[in-house]
Amino acid sequence: MTIKQVILKALYPLIMRLTRNTGSKGKVLINSQDVKPTVPFYSLKATQNNGQILDFSAFKNKKVLLVNTASNCGYTGQFEELQQLHEKYANNLVILGFPANDFKEQEKSNDADIAQFCQVNYGVTFPLAKKSKVIKGSEQNPVYAWLTQTEQNGWNAHQPDWNFSKYLVNEKGVLTHYFGSAVSPLSPELINVIK
């Protein structure tokens, strides 16, 4: 860990308290109409940071939490909380991390360094995709194009506001929720929809 990363890890609880109820980082969006996607979630694939292809058809009958991550962010402490979720709900929840350098260049590392950082400092064992773009544009990761385009997922056009934005897809491949960065992975509102 760099000195900056050590400081950010120590400040994480304070950052969460200060940002939870301010601005868009505490935003929660809900698919209250249970709108179904027009492009099936299970048709998607992602390339993991080790080069292996992850076929989303393997996630049928499980909830999937997709999170854009960064190693040098005030919310990086969420890796530890995501790992806790991964361990506690392994039977019915898949967590996928999508490293991205889209916000204030907080993820400059390469895929190998990102994987090592996450494993050594936070014990991360859930899958990490290859570093990519998660915000809208011509280079946007196809998974994030699905998450942020109403034409594909059926209802949501909201892209990540910052690192550690979270999208939840249910056991039937329906995008049900968006949780902003300041919503902890261990918050009651997120846990209640995962159970």
C-alpha positions in Angstrom: 0.0 0.0 0.0 1.1 3.5 -0.7 1.0 6.2 2.0 -2.1 7.6 0.3 -3.8 4.2 0.3 -3.0 3.7 4.0 -4.5 7.2 4.8 -7.6 6.5 2.7 -8.1 3.2 4.4 -7.9 4.8 7.9 -10.3 7.6 6.8 -12.8 5.3 5.2 -15.3 5.2 8.1 -15.3 9.0 8.4 -15.7 9.4 4.6 -18.7 7.1 4.7 -20.3 9.1 7.6 -19.7 12.5 5.9 -21.0 11.5 2.4 -23.9 9.1 3.1 -26.6 11.8 3.0 -24.9 14.3 0.7 -25.2 14.7 -3.0 -25.6 11.8 -5.5 -23.2 9.4 -3.7 -25.9 8.2 -1.4 -28.4 7.8 -4.2 -30.6 4.6 -4.4 -32.6 3.9 -7.6 -35.2 1.1 -7.6 -36.9 -0.8 -10.4 -40.2 -0.5 -8.6 -42.2 -1.5 -11.7 -40.2 -4.7 -12.1 -39.4 -3.8 -15.7 -37.7 -6.6 -17.6 -34.6 -6.1 -19.8 -34.9 -6.2 -23.6 -31.4 -7.6 -23.9 -30.9 -10.7 -21.6 -28.4 -10.2 -18.8 -27.4 -13.8 -19.3 -26.2 -13.0 -22.8 -23.4 -10.8 -21.4 -19.7 -11.8 -20.9 -16.8 -10.1 -19.3 -13.1 -10.7 -19.5 -11.5 -11.2 -16.1 -8.2 -9.6 -15.1 -6.5 -13.0 -15.7 -7.8 -13.1 -19.3 -10.5 -15.7 -18.8 -14.0 -15.1 -20.1 -16.8 -14.9 -17.5 -20.1 -16.0 -19.1 -23.0 -14.5 -17.2 -25.2 -17.4 -18.1 -23.4 -19.1 -15.2 -25.2 -16.7 -12.8 -28.7 -17.9 -13.4 -30.7 -18.2 -10.1 -28.2 -16.0 -8.3 -28.2 -12.3 -7.5 -25.3 -10.4 -9.0 -23.8 -7.2 -7.5 -21.7 -5.3 -10.1 -19.3 -2.6 -8.7 -16.9 -0.3 -10.4 -13.8 -0.2 -8.3 -10.6 1.9 -7.8 -7.5 1.4 -5.6 -6.9 5.0 -4.7 -10.4 6.2 -3.7 -11.9 7.3 -0.4 -14.3 4.4 -0.8 -11.6 1.7 -1.5 -12.4 0.4 2.0 -15.5 -1.1 0.5 -13.4 -3.9 -0.9 -13.3 -5.4 2.6 -17.1 -5.1 2.9 -17.7 -6.6 -0.5 -15.5 -9.5 0.4 -17.5 -10.0 3.6 -20.7 -10.1 1.5 -19.1 -12.5 -0.9 -18.2 -14.9 1.9 -21.5 -14.6 3.8 -23.9 -14.9 0.8 -21.8 -17.1 -1.5 -24.6 -19.5 -2.1 -27.0 -16.9 -3.6 -24.9 -13.8 -4.5 -22.1 -13.2 -7.1 -20.0 -10.0 -6.7 -18.1 -8.7 -9.8 -15.6 -5.9 -9.6 -14.9 -3.7 -12.6 -11.8 -1.7 -12.0 -11.9 1.7 -13.8 -9.9 4.9 -14.0 -12.9 7.1 -14.8 -13.0 9.2 -11.7 -10.0 11.5 -10.9 -7.6 8.9 -12.2 -7.9 6.8 -9.0 -7.1 3.6 -10.7 -3.8 4.0 -12.7 -2.5 0.5 -12.0 -2.5 -2.4 -14.5 -4.7 -5.5 -14.1 -2.0 -7.6 -12.3 -1.2 -4.9 -9.8 -4.9 -4.3 -9.1 -5.5 -8.0 -8.4 -2.5 -8.1 -6.1 -3.5 -4.9 -4.3 -7.1 -6.2 -3.7 -6.0 -9.7 -2.6 -3.1 -8.6 -0.3 -4.8 -5.6 1.3 -8.4 -6.7 1.4 -8.4 -10.5 0.9 -10.5 -10.1 -2.3 -11.4 -13.5 -3.8 -14.5 -12.4 -5.9 -13.9 -12.0 -9.6 -12.4 -8.8 -11.0 -12.8 -7.9 -14.7 -10.1 -6.3 -16.8 -9.7 -2.6 -16.2 -12.1 -0.8 -18.5 -14.4 2.3 -18.9 -17.7 2.2 -17.0 -19.0 5.7 -17.9 -20.9 6.3 -21.1 -19.0 6.7 -24.3 -17.6 4.7 -27.3 -15.2 2.7 -25.1 -17.7 1.8 -22.3 -17.5 -1.8 -21.1 -20.4 -3.7 -22.8 -21.6 -4.8 -19.3 -21.8 -1.2 -18.2 -23.5 -0.3 -21.5 -26.2 -2.8 -20.5 -26.4 -1.4 -16.9 -26.8 2.2 -18.1 -28.9 2.0 -21.2 -32.7 1.8 -20.9 -32.8 0.2 -24.3 -30.9 -2.8 -22.9 -31.8 -3.2 -19.2 -35.4 -1.9 -19.6 -35.4 1.1 -17.2 -32.1 2.6 -16.0 -30.0 5.2 -17.8 -28.0 6.2 -14.7 -24.3 5.7 -15.0 -22.0 5.4 -12.0 -21.6 8.7 -10.1 -18.2 7.7 -8.7 -16.1 4.7 -7.8 -17.9 1.9 -5.9 -21.3 2.5 -7.4 -23.3 -0.7 -7.2 -25.9 -2.3 -9.5 -27.9 -5.3 -8.3 -29.4 -7.8 -10.7 -31.8 -10.4 -9.3 -32.0 -14.2 -9.8 -34.0 -13.8 -13.0 -31.6 -11.4 -14.7 -33.5 -8.2 -13.9 -31.7 -5.0 -12.9 -33.4 -4.1 -9.6 -31.3 -1.5 -7.9 -28.6 1.1 -8.2 -26.7 2.1 -5.0 -24.4 5.1 -4.9 -20.8 5.0 -3.6 -21.7 6.2 -0.2 -24.1 3.3 0.4 -22.1 0.7 2.2 -22.2 -2.9 0.9 -23.1 -3.9 4.5 -25.9 -1.3 4.8 -29.3 -2.6 5.8 -30.9 -1.3 2.6 -28.5 -3.4 0.5 -28.4 -6.4 2.7 -32.2 -6.6 2.8 -32.5 -6.9 -0.9 -29.7 -9.5 -1.1 -31.1 -11.9 1.5 
